[in-house]
Amino acid sequence: ARTALSSNTDVLNASATSAAKVGTHSITVDRLASADTRVSQQYDSTASGFTSYTTDQTFTIEVASPTDADPNNRVSISVTVAASAFTGDNESVLKAISTAVDSAMDDAVANDVIKNEERVNASVVSEENGKSRLQFISANSGYTYRMDFGASTLLDDLQINAGVQASGTAGGYMYTVGTSASTSELNSKFTLDGLTYYRDSSNVDDALQGLTLNLKNIFASEETVTVSTDYEAVKGEVQGFIDAFNESINFLRKETQYNAGTESRGALADDLKYRTISLDLRDIVSSEVTDITYSEYNLLYDIGLEMDQQGKLSIKDEDKFKTAVETNSEYVSDLFNGSDGIATRINDYLEGYIKSGGTISQSKKNISNQISTLDTRIDLENTLLDQKRNQLTKEFVDLQAAMSRVQNQQQFFSMFSASNFGF
C-alpha cells in the first residue's frame, strides 16, 4: 500500500495505489481543465428577433463518444426546432431551442448513442435584467469533449458557433478550443518532474503509474507530492492474513480431534484427509519462498513473523517488520503474493479442496450417498415394521376371536353341567 502527501492541499491533492513508486515529485500547474462553453449573442428578452423563421430549423452538434476501438470517435446529434417556436419573444425562442437541444441529447443517451457524460447541456442565461443569451456547455471538460456544429443559418444568427471568443454582447466560445490537446484551453496544463502534460480533466490518473492528482488551482511555484509506504495499511493487511490463518488452525484443531474431557468428537475427526490440512498449512507458511527477487526476504521470519508451538502466527518482532515494510515493501509483497509466495501457495493448496470435484465436494457427495443409503434402510425397516405390526395385529385379532369362542364353549359346558347336576 502507498500513501501520497501533497505539500499544499489548498492547490493540489494526491492519492496513490500500491502500484505507485516511492519518491518525491515536483509539480506546477499552468491551467485547469474547462468544459467547452459557447454562448449566443445577447438579446433583448422581450423583443421578437426570430419571426423571419417560418419553417422548422434543424442543426447538428457533434460530440465525443470514445470507444476502446476508437478513442477519437465522434457522433453527430440532430436537433430540430419547430417553426411555431419562433413566433414568441426572444427569451421564449431561446428557451425553445434549449429545450430542443436537451431533448435531442436525452434521446441520444436513452438510445445508447452517447453516454450521459458525453452530452451537451443547453440553458438560457441572463446577465442583466431584460437581456438573454443561449448557452451550450459540454458535460465533460477537455479538448476531447469539444463541441462542433454543422452548417446552420440559425446557429450563425445566434453566433453560438462563431469562430471567435465571445466579447461584449457578441457570441462565440468562452475558452479557445484550439486544434489539439496542447493548443486547447479546454485542457489542464501542468509540469510534473520537468515534463509538460495536457489532460482533458483536472483529475489526472495517468501521468505517473499508481498516482492520482487532483489539480485544484493554478500555481507557478513548485509544490511536491511525496509517495511513501503506508505502514499501517500494510500492517493491517498482514494482520488480516495472520488472523485468518490462526482462525483456520483453531477450527481444524477443534473439528478434527477427539476431546476426552467432554467425550466429544469434531465433525471431521473421522476423516483423515482433513486431519492433515493443519500440518500442511504450517509447513507452507514456515517454508522458504524461492521465486523472489530479494533473497534476504524468503521466509516470514525474515520480516519479523514467527509461529508458536500451537502453529499460530504473530508479528513477533515489530521493529524488523516495520523496517522491512518501510524500506522494501515491494519485496514484502512478493513474499506473500509472488508466484511462489505464501498466500499464493495456500490459495493453490486449498483450491484442491474447494474446487468442483475437489476433496470437500467429494466428501459432501460421499456423505450425501451415506445419508441416502441410511434413508433407504430406514424406509425398508419402516416397511418391515409395518408388515410385522400388521401381522401381530392380525394374530391378536385372531387370538381374541379364539378366546371368545373358548369362553362361549366354557359357558356352554358350565350351563350343561349345571343343568345335569341332579342326575
DRENTOR-332470 format. One record per residue (C-alpha): x, y, z. Coordinates in steps of 0.1 Angstrom, whole numbers, plus 5000, padded with zeros to 4 digits. Layout:
N
+------+------+------+
!   c1 !   c2 !   c3 !
+------+------+------+
!    X !    Y !    Z !
...
+------+------+------+
This chain:
423
+------+------+------+
!   c1 !   c2 !   c3 !
+------+------+------+
! 5000 ! 5000 ! 5000 !
! 5011 ! 5035 ! 4992 !
! 5002 ! 5070 ! 5005 !
! 5007 ! 5103 ! 4987 !
! 5012 ! 5136 ! 5005 !
! 5008 ! 5170 ! 4989 !
! 5029 ! 5199 ! 5001 !
! 4999 ! 5222 ! 4997 !
! 4964 ! 5208 ! 4998 !
! 4949 ! 5241 ! 4990 !
! 4960 ! 5238 ! 4954 !
! 4967 ! 5201 ! 4950 !
! 4956 ! 5168 ! 4964 !
! 4971 ! 5134 ! 4956 !
! 4964 ! 5097 ! 4963 !
! 4984 ! 5066 ! 4955 !
! 4978 ! 5029 ! 4949 !
! 5002 ! 5001 ! 4956 !
! 5015 ! 5004 ! 4920 !
! 5030 ! 5038 ! 4927 !
! 5067 ! 5041 ! 4933 !
! 5081 ! 5056 ! 4965 !
! 5096 ! 5090 ! 4958 !
! 5090 ! 5128 ! 4957 !
! 5077 ! 5146 ! 4926 !
! 5077 ! 5183 ! 4918 !
! 5047 ! 5200 ! 4901 !
! 5034 ! 5233 ! 4888 !
! 5000 ! 5240 ! 4873 !
! 4995 ! 5265 ! 4845 !
! 4958 ! 5258 ! 4837 !
! 4929 ! 5238 ! 4850 !
! 4906 ! 5219 ! 4826 !
! 4874 ! 5236 ! 4814 !
! 4842 ! 5224 ! 4797 !
! 4837 ! 5237 ! 4762 !
! 4813 ! 5266 ! 4766 !
! 4796 ! 5285 ! 4738 !
! 4772 ! 5315 ! 4741 !
! 4749 ! 5332 ! 4717 !
! 4749 ! 5369 ! 4712 !
! 4730 ! 5389 ! 4738 !
! 4693 ! 5396 ! 4730 !
! 4666 ! 5419 ! 4744 !
! 4644 ! 5394 ! 4762 !
! 4610 ! 5409 ! 4752 !
! 4619 ! 5417 ! 4716 !
! 4610 ! 5395 ! 4687 !
! 4640 ! 5388 ! 4666 !
! 4632 ! 5354 ! 4651 !
! 4600 ! 5360 ! 4632 !
! 4617 ! 5355 ! 4599 !
! 4620 ! 5318 ! 4606 !
! 4588 ! 5303 ! 4593 !
! 4599 ! 5266 ! 4590 !
! 4614 ! 5240 ! 4612 !
! 4651 ! 5245 ! 4618 !
! 4675 ! 5216 ! 4621 !
! 4711 ! 5217 ! 4631 !
! 4737 ! 5192 ! 4643 !
! 4760 ! 5191 ! 4673 !
! 4790 ! 5168 ! 4671 !
! 4802 ! 5154 ! 4705 !
! 4829 ! 5129 ! 4715 !
! 4819 ! 5093 ! 4722 !
! 4852 ! 5075 ! 4727 !
! 4853 ! 5037 ! 4724 !
! 4881 ! 5011 ! 4731 !
! 4884 ! 5006 ! 4694 !
! 4884 ! 5043 ! 4685 !
! 4892 ! 5068 ! 4713 !
! 4886 ! 5096 ! 4689 !
! 4851 ! 5086 ! 4679 !
! 4826 ! 5114 ! 4675 !
! 4789 ! 5114 ! 4670 !
! 4765 ! 5140 ! 4654 !
! 4733 ! 5147 ! 4672 !
! 4705 ! 5162 ! 4652 !
! 4684 ! 5189 ! 4668 !
! 4651 ! 5202 ! 4653 !
! 4633 ! 5234 ! 4665 !
! 4596 ! 5236 ! 4654 !
! 4586 ! 5266 ! 4633 !
! 4560 ! 5276 ! 4659 !
! 4588 ! 5282 ! 4685 !
! 4599 ! 5313 ! 4666 !
! 4567 ! 5333 ! 4669 !
! 4574 ! 5343 ! 4706 !
! 4597 ! 5368 ! 4721 !
! 4635 ! 5363 ! 4721 !
! 4636 ! 5347 ! 4755 !
! 4609 ! 5323 ! 4746 !
! 4626 ! 5313 ! 4714 !
! 4660 ! 5308 ! 4732 !
! 4642 ! 5286 ! 4758 !
! 4626 ! 5266 ! 4730 !
! 4660 ! 5260 ! 4713 !
! 4674 ! 5250 ! 4747 !
! 4646 ! 5225 ! 4752 !
! 4651 ! 5210 ! 4717 !
! 4688 ! 5205 ! 4724 !
! 4682 ! 5189 ! 4758 !
! 4655 ! 5166 ! 4743 !
! 4678 ! 5155 ! 4714 !
! 4706 ! 5147 ! 4739 !
! 4682 ! 5128 ! 4762 !
! 4671 ! 5107 ! 4732 !
! 4707 ! 5100 ! 4723 !
! 4715 ! 5089 ! 4758 !
! 4684 ! 5068 ! 4761 !
! 4692 ! 5051 ! 4728 !
! 4728 ! 5044 ! 4738 !
! 4741 ! 5066 ! 4710 !
! 4762 ! 5085 ! 4736 !
! 4768 ! 5083 ! 4774 !
! 4753 ! 5109 ! 4797 !
! 4787 ! 5124 ! 4804 !
! 4792 ! 5129 ! 4767 !
! 4762 ! 5151 ! 4761 !
! 4758 ! 5189 ! 4757 !
! 4736 ! 5208 ! 4781 !
! 4717 ! 5239 ! 4770 !
! 4703 ! 5267 ! 4791 !
! 4692 ! 5303 ! 4788 !
! 4712 ! 5328 ! 4809 !
! 4705 ! 5364 ! 4818 !
! 4735 ! 5386 ! 4827 !
! 4712 ! 5415 ! 4835 !
! 4675 ! 5423 ! 4836 !
! 4659 ! 5422 ! 4802 !
! 4688 ! 5405 ! 4785 !
! 4691 ! 5368 ! 4775 !
! 4716 ! 5345 ! 4759 !
! 4716 ! 5309 ! 4749 !
! 4744 ! 5288 ! 4764 !
! 4758 ! 5254 ! 4754 !
! 4782 ! 5235 ! 4778 !
! 4798 ! 5201 ! 4772 !
! 4792 ! 5177 ! 4801 !
! 4828 ! 5168 ! 4803 !
! 4859 ! 5190 ! 4803 !
! 4888 ! 5189 ! 4779 !
! 4896 ! 5191 ! 4742 !
! 4884 ! 5155 ! 4736 !
! 4849 ! 5166 ! 4746 !
! 4848 ! 5198 ! 4725 !
! 4816 ! 5207 ! 4705 !
! 4815 ! 5210 ! 4667 !
! 4785 ! 5223 ! 4648 !
! 4771 ! 5216 ! 4614 !
! 4763 ! 5244 ! 4590 !
! 4731 ! 5262 ! 4601 !
! 4716 ! 5297 ! 4594 !
! 4700 ! 5297 ! 4629 !
! 4733 ! 5290 ! 4646 !
! 4750 ! 5316 ! 4625 !
! 4724 ! 5342 ! 4635 !
! 4728 ! 5332 ! 4672 !
! 4766 ! 5335 ! 4668 !
! 4769 ! 5304 ! 4690 !
! 4792 ! 5287 ! 4665 !
! 4812 ! 5318 ! 4657 !
! 4849 ! 5311 ! 4654 !
! 4858 ! 5339 ! 4678 !
! 4858 ! 5344 ! 4715 !
! 4827 ! 5359 ! 4730 !
! 4831 ! 5395 ! 4738 !
! 4807 ! 5422 ! 4749 !
! 4773 ! 5414 ! 4735 !
! 4787 ! 5392 ! 4707 !
! 4785 ! 5354 ! 4709 !
! 4812 ! 5327 ! 4704 !
! 4834 ! 5304 ! 4726 !
! 4844 ! 5312 ! 4762 !
! 4877 ! 5292 ! 4760 !
! 4899 ! 5288 ! 4730 !
! 4891 ! 5254 ! 4716 !
! 4923 ! 5250 ! 4696 !
! 4932 ! 5222 ! 4672 !
! 4949 ! 5198 ! 4695 !
! 4953 ! 5188 ! 4732 !
! 4984 ! 5211 ! 4735 !
! 4968 ! 5241 ! 4719 !
! 4934 ! 5239 ! 4736 !
! 4925 ! 5260 ! 4766 !
! 4900 ! 5233 ! 4775 !
! 4928 ! 5210 ! 4787 !
! 4946 ! 5212 ! 4820 !
! 4983 ! 5220 ! 4817 !
! 5009 ! 5212 ! 4843 !
! 5045 ! 5204 ! 4846 !
! 5055 ! 5173 ! 4865 !
! 5092 ! 5165 ! 4872 !
! 5101 ! 5188 ! 4843 !
! 5078 ! 5174 ! 4817 !
! 5047 ! 5192 ! 4805 !
! 5014 ! 5174 ! 4804 !
! 4980 ! 5182 ! 4788 !
! 4949 ! 5164 ! 4800 !
! 4911 ! 5166 ! 4795 !
! 4905 ! 5167 ! 4832 !
! 4920 ! 5183 ! 4863 !
! 4918 ! 5149 ! 4879 !
! 4948 ! 5131 ! 4864 !
! 4954 ! 5094 ! 4870 !
! 4976 ! 5085 ! 4840 !
! 5007 ! 5108 ! 4844 !
! 5025 ! 5086 ! 4868 !
! 5017 ! 5049 ! 4875 !
! 4996 ! 5045 ! 4906 !
! 4994 ! 5082 ! 4913 !
! 4962 ! 5103 ! 4910 !
! 4965 ! 5141 ! 4911 !
! 4936 ! 5165 ! 4918 !
! 4946 ! 5199 ! 4905 !
! 4926 ! 5225 ! 4924 !
! 4942 ! 5257 ! 4914 !
! 4969 ! 5273 ! 4893 !
! 5004 ! 5278 ! 4909 !
! 5037 ! 5288 ! 4894 !
! 5059 ! 5280 ! 4925 !
! 5068 ! 5243 ! 4927 !
! 5048 ! 5221 ! 4951 !
! 5057 ! 5185 ! 4958 !
! 5039 ! 5152 ! 4961 !
! 5056 ! 5126 ! 4982 !
! 5048 ! 5089 ! 4978 !
! 5056 ! 5066 ! 5007 !
! 5047 ! 5032 ! 5020 !
! 5015 ! 5033 ! 5042 !
! 5029 ! 5012 ! 5070 !
! 4996 ! 5010 ! 5090 !
! 4977 ! 4998 ! 5059 !
! 5003 ! 4971 ! 5051 !
! 5004 ! 4960 ! 5088 !
! 4966 ! 4958 ! 5087 !
! 4967 ! 4936 ! 5056 !
! 4993 ! 4913 ! 5071 !
! 4975 ! 4911 ! 5104 !
! 4943 ! 4902 ! 5084 !
! 4963 ! 4873 ! 5069 !
! 4976 ! 4862 ! 5103 !
! 4941 ! 4863 ! 5119 !
! 4926 ! 4843 ! 5090 !
! 4954 ! 4817 ! 5092 !
! 4951 ! 4814 ! 5130 !
! 4914 ! 4811 ! 5129 !
! 4918 ! 4782 ! 5103 !
! 4943 ! 4764 ! 5126 !
! 4919 ! 4767 ! 5156 !
! 4889 ! 4755 ! 5135 !
! 4908 ! 4725 ! 5122 !
! 4922 ! 4715 ! 5156 !
! 4887 ! 4717 ! 5171 !
! 4869 ! 4698 ! 5143 !
! 4895 ! 4671 ! 5136 !
! 4902 ! 4659 ! 5172 !
! 4885 ! 4639 ! 5199 !
! 4880 ! 4657 ! 5232 !
! 4884 ! 4632 ! 5260 !
! 4873 ! 4657 ! 5286 !
! 4839 ! 4662 ! 5270 !
! 4839 ! 4629 ! 5252 !
! 4830 ! 4647 ! 5220 !
! 4844 ! 4643 ! 5185 !
! 4849 ! 4670 ! 5160 !
! 4827 ! 4669 ! 5128 !
! 4858 ! 4660 ! 5108 !
! 4875 ! 4637 ! 5133 !
! 4868 ! 4605 ! 5114 !
! 4881 ! 4618 ! 5080 !
! 4919 ! 4615 ! 5078 !
! 4920 ! 4638 ! 5048 !
! 4911 ! 4668 ! 5069 !
! 4934 ! 4660 ! 5098 !
! 4965 ! 4667 ! 5076 !
! 4954 ! 4702 ! 5065 !
! 4967 ! 4719 ! 5096 !
! 5001 ! 4703 ! 5093 !
! 5003 ! 4711 ! 5056 !
! 4994 ! 4748 ! 5062 !
! 5020 ! 4751 ! 5089 !
! 5046 ! 4736 ! 5065 !
! 5036 ! 4761 ! 5038 !
! 5040 ! 4793 ! 5060 !
! 5073 ! 4781 ! 5075 !
! 5089 ! 4771 ! 5043 !
! 5112 ! 4792 ! 5021 !
! 5099 ! 4812 ! 4991 !
! 5123 ! 4806 ! 4962 !
! 5109 ! 4826 ! 4934 !
! 5117 ! 4860 ! 4948 !
! 5139 ! 4888 ! 4937 !
! 5152 ! 4898 ! 4972 !
! 5169 ! 4868 ! 4988 !
! 5170 ! 4884 ! 5022 !
! 5132 ! 4881 ! 5025 !
! 5124 ! 4845 ! 5016 !
! 5110 ! 4835 ! 5050 !
! 5082 ! 4851 ! 5071 !
! 5108 ! 4850 ! 5099 !
! 5129 ! 4874 ! 5079 !
! 5103 ! 4902 ! 5082 !
! 5095 ! 4896 ! 5119 !
! 5067 ! 4869 ! 5118 !
! 5070 ! 4838 ! 5139 !
! 5050 ! 4806 ! 5146 !
! 5044 ! 4793 ! 5181 !
! 5041 ! 4757 ! 5192 !
! 5004 ! 4757 ! 5185 !
! 5010 ! 4766 ! 5149 !
! 4997 ! 4802 ! 5153 !
! 5014 ! 4831 ! 5136 !
! 5021 ! 4866 ! 5150 !
! 5043 ! 4897 ! 5143 !
! 5069 ! 4888 ! 5169 !
! 5095 ! 4914 ! 5160 !
! 5076 ! 4946 ! 5151 !
! 5108 ! 4966 ! 5146 !
! 5120 ! 4942 ! 5120 !
! 5086 ! 4941 ! 5104 !
! 5084 ! 4979 ! 5102 !
! 5119 ! 4982 ! 5087 !
! 5110 ! 4957 ! 5060 !
! 5078 ! 4973 ! 5051 !
! 5091 ! 5009 ! 5050 !
! 5123 ! 5001 ! 5031 !
! 5114 ! 4971 ! 5009 !
! 5076 ! 4969 ! 5008 !
! 5076 ! 4955 ! 4972 !
! 5097 ! 4926 ! 4984 !
! 5074 ! 4920 ! 5014 !
! 5045 ! 4919 ! 4990 !
! 5064 ! 4893 ! 4968 !
! 5069 ! 4872 ! 4999 !
! 5031 ! 4868 ! 5002 !
! 5018 ! 4874 ! 4967 !
! 5046 ! 4863 ! 4943 !
! 5041 ! 4833 ! 4921 !
! 5057 ! 4812 ! 4948 !
! 5045 ! 4834 ! 4977 !
! 5030 ! 4822 ! 5009 !
! 4995 ! 4834 ! 5002 !
! 4997 ! 4821 ! 4966 !
! 5007 ! 4786 ! 4979 !
! 4979 ! 4785 ! 5004 !
! 4954 ! 4795 ! 4978 !
! 4966 ! 4768 ! 4954 !
! 4966 ! 4742 ! 4981 !
! 4931 ! 4750 ! 4993 !
! 4919 ! 4751 ! 4957 !
! 4923 ! 4713 ! 4956 !
! 4898 ! 4711 ! 4985 !
! 4872 ! 4737 ! 4975 !
! 4871 ! 4734 ! 4937 !
! 4843 ! 4715 ! 4919 !
! 4852 ! 4678 ! 4922 !
! 4877 ! 4685 ! 4949 !
! 4881 ! 4670 ! 4984 !
! 4853 ! 4688 ! 5000 !
! 4829 ! 4683 ! 4971 !
! 4837 ! 4646 ! 4971 !
! 4832 ! 4644 ! 5009 !
! 4798 ! 4661 ! 5006 !
! 4790 ! 4636 ! 4978 !
! 4801 ! 4606 ! 5000 !
! 4781 ! 4619 ! 5030 !
! 4751 ! 4625 ! 5008 !
! 4753 ! 4589 ! 4995 !
! 4756 ! 4576 ! 5030 !
! 4725 ! 4596 ! 5040 !
! 4707 ! 4583 ! 5010 !
! 4717 ! 4547 ! 5019 !
! 4705 ! 4553 ! 5055 !
! 4673 ! 4568 ! 5043 !
! 4667 ! 4537 ! 5021 !
! 4675 ! 4514 ! 5050 !
! 4652 ! 4534 ! 5073 !
! 4624 ! 4532 ! 5047 !
! 4630 ! 4494 ! 5044 !
! 4630 ! 4490 ! 5082 !
! 4598 ! 4510 ! 5084 !
! 4582 ! 4488 ! 5058 !
! 4592 ! 4457 ! 5077 !
! 4579 ! 4471 ! 5109 !
! 4546 ! 4480 ! 5093 !
! 4544 ! 4444 ! 5080 !
! 4552 ! 4430 ! 5114 !
! 4527 ! 4453 ! 5131 !
! 4500 ! 4442 ! 5107 !
! 4509 ! 4405 ! 5113 !
! 4508 ! 4409 ! 5150 !
! 4476 ! 4429 ! 5148 !
! 4460 ! 4401 ! 5128 !
! 4473 ! 4375 ! 5152 !
! 4460 ! 4395 ! 5181 !
! 4425 ! 4398 ! 5165 !
! 4426 ! 4360 ! 5157 !
! 4436 ! 4353 ! 5193 !
! 4408 ! 4374 ! 5206 !
! 4383 ! 4356 ! 5184 !
! 4396 ! 4322 ! 5195 !
! 4394 ! 4333 ! 5232 !
! 4359 ! 4345 ! 5226 !
! 4350 ! 4311 ! 5212 !
! 4366 ! 4293 ! 5241 !
! 4347 ! 4315 ! 5266 !
! 4314 ! 4307 ! 5248 !
! 4322 ! 4270 ! 5249 !
! 4331 ! 4273 ! 5286 !
! 4298 ! 4290 ! 5293 !
! 4280 ! 4262 ! 5274 !
! 4297 ! 4235 ! 5294 !
! 4291 ! 4253 ! 5326 !
! 4254 ! 4256 ! 5318 !
! 4253 ! 4220 ! 5307 !
! 4270 ! 4208 ! 5339 !
! 4247 ! 4229 ! 5360 !
! 4215 ! 4216 ! 5343 !
! 4225 ! 4179 ! 5348 !
! 4238 ! 4182 ! 5382 !
! 4208 ! 4164 ! 5398 !
! 4212 ! 4130 ! 5379 !
+------+------+------+
